[in-house]
Amino acid sequence: MNSVFLYTPKFEQFEFSEHHPFKPYRAKMVYELCYRYGLFDYPWVSVLDPEPEDASEMLRFHSREYVEALRGANKGYFDVSMLNHGLGSSDNPVFKGVLDFSLLVLGATLTGADRIASGQADIAFNPIGGLHHAGPDFAEGFCYVNDIVIAIKRLFEQGLERILYVDIDAHHGNGVQDAFYDTDQVMFVSFHQSGDTIYPGTGFENEMGTGKGLGYTVNVPLPEYTDDDAYIRAFKTVYPPVVRAYNPQIVIAQVGLDTLKKDPLTNLRCTNNSFQEVISEIKQSNSKVLALGGGGYSVKDVAKGWTLAWAILNDIEPHDPYQGLIGGAMYGFETSSEELYDPPHRISENLKKEVDRFVDQKLAFIEKNVFPYLGIT
Ligand SMILES: [Zn+2]
């Protein structure tokens, strides 16, 4: 096995705005935690410093007008015409280097995709990628470039024809779903807080693809207050049979961690215990996994979770070289590797009944209406 972690200190030179919840410096926090816990100290692991992609690469998915609008916004000055492309909203502010940042994220994701496609790597992780909401002609939901759609299109060009995309971000991966809704070359599976209660208001169980793509989109909406138990049950009911039936050549996983109970933008109640189980399922499901960060706004918790994800993807245990030697916070915000793991969290019995009923209904719908298209009995 060979694995690559994509990271450059250039990521944290960018800031959407002072109070914007998307923090590019999350990438540095994950890098530093992985480093601290020895998760790069293995012969098969390399850390790559990605280069920005050329803007022309965006044209695989985005319109020329949109790329030009983003180029115009790159100096950081807003002009009202940019709003036609979603630029300058509070979600997607115009900031200095907005195009440079997008091309750097894209460069990192495509480096990971290329390494896997060429056989040089089996596992790649770009913690700042996974910008699943960006549309062909507009930015939305904190996403300016859809690195996922572009990576998939590039993999098509390299001859791949069965790509499974799994999205565990708390928000529905609408940009990716829309791009491949009518094809069977991408198996799209998304677990997310129901569009009834959160942005982007899509991803209902009856959105299941169209034409040749019918059955190749699987949406699992989850109710507010979904806990680890319900999450794992939903994931294990849907993901393993879908992977077995589809038999993908590669799995692309958007591993957003805004599912955590501490996340300020969502209403789920998960801990990183269910996250670890899900990452482990994803890792076991295919020898080739391109993992992309996505959302997650309780920044320290996200850094801890993604550090655990990197460990799981590499079959290694985090260990703390300083453990037992020193107390206090001198070596960073975690003082022992045990602190990477969240304590269990329980929701009330009444709430749990409601959550379970909701999830059971969605799972029954999917088993009855979507699985038959995939030959799952
Ligand atoms: Zn999200």
Residues whose N, C-alpha, C, O or C-beta is under 5 A from the ligand:
A	BS01	ZN	D169 A170 H171 G256 D258 G295
